[in-house]
């Protein structure tokens, strides 16, 4: 497993890399962008807070909250990560692309 931080204008994401997929954790979706033109793009979560996204094949399966520990246990299998996502639909973000 590879772990890295990716910085951007409204904070950072922690990335956990699997085989042909990755998990992206964003600790604060309420952070203010550096440009008003970016405000729409970064106002992704109406309630703010943490988001964890399972990303593969241009799909973004997003859960509200911090799910890094749960995904980290499953990083050897995309199918196991997808199963975890679908078992937690009460925490599904409206921005999820599934």
C-alpha positions in Angstrom: 0.0 0.0 0.0 1.2 3.5 -0.9 0.1 6.4 1.2 0.6 10.1 0.2 -0.7 13.6 0.8 -1.9 15.7 -2.1 -2.2 19.4 -1.4 -4.7 21.7 -3.2 -6.3 25.1 -2.7 -8.8 24.0 0.0 -6.5 21.8 2.1 -5.2 18.3 1.3 -6.2 14.8 0.5 -4.6 11.7 1.9 -4.4 9.0 -0.8 -4.2 5.3 -0.2 -3.3 3.5 -3.4 -4.6 0.0 -4.3 -4.2 -2.0 -7.6 -5.9 0.1 -10.3 -7.8 2.2 -7.7 -7.3 4.5 -4.8 -9.0 5.9 -1.7 -9.0 9.6 -1.2 -9.7 11.1 2.2 -10.5 14.8 2.6 -10.7 16.0 6.2 -12.5 19.3 5.7 -14.9 20.0 2.7 -15.9 23.4 4.3 -12.4 25.0 3.7 -12.6 28.2 1.8 -11.1 28.2 -1.8 -8.4 30.7 -2.7 -10.5 32.0 -5.6 -14.2 32.9 -5.7 -14.3 31.2 -9.2 -13.4 27.9 -7.5 -16.1 28.2 -4.8 -18.7 26.3 -6.8 -16.3 23.5 -7.5 -15.2 23.1 -3.9 -18.6 23.5 -2.2 -19.1 19.7 -2.7 -20.6 18.9 0.6 -23.6 20.9 1.9 -22.9 19.9 5.5 -19.1 20.2 5.3 -16.8 17.9 7.2 -14.9 14.8 6.2 -15.3 12.7 3.0 -13.7 9.4 1.9 -13.9 8.5 -1.8 -13.2 5.1 -3.5 -11.9 6.1 -7.0 -11.6 3.8 -10.0 -12.5 3.9 -13.7 -13.7 7.6 -13.5 -16.1 6.5 -10.7 -16.1 8.2 -7.3 -17.9 6.3 -4.6 -18.1 8.9 -1.7 -19.0 8.3 1.9 -19.3 11.1 4.4 -16.8 10.7 7.3 -13.4 9.1 7.8 -13.3 5.6 6.4 -9.6 5.2 6.0 -9.2 2.4 8.5 -12.0 0.3 7.0 -10.7 0.8 3.4 -7.1 0.2 4.4 -8.1 -3.3 5.7 -9.5 -4.0 2.2 -6.9 -2.3 -0.1 -5.9 -5.6 -1.6 -9.2 -5.9 -3.4 -11.3 -3.4 -5.3 -14.3 -5.6 -4.9 -13.9 -5.7 -1.1 -13.7 -1.9 -1.0 -16.9 -1.6 -3.2 -18.7 -4.0 -0.9 -17.8 -1.8 2.1 -19.1 1.2 0.2 -22.4 -0.4 -0.6 -22.8 -1.7 2.9 -22.7 1.9 4.2 -25.2 3.6 2.0 -26.6 5.7 4.9 -23.3 7.6 4.8 -23.3 8.0 1.0 -22.6 11.5 -0.3 -25.0 13.0 -2.9 -21.9 13.6 -5.0 -21.1 10.0 -5.3 -21.1 8.9 -9.0 -22.4 5.4 -8.5 
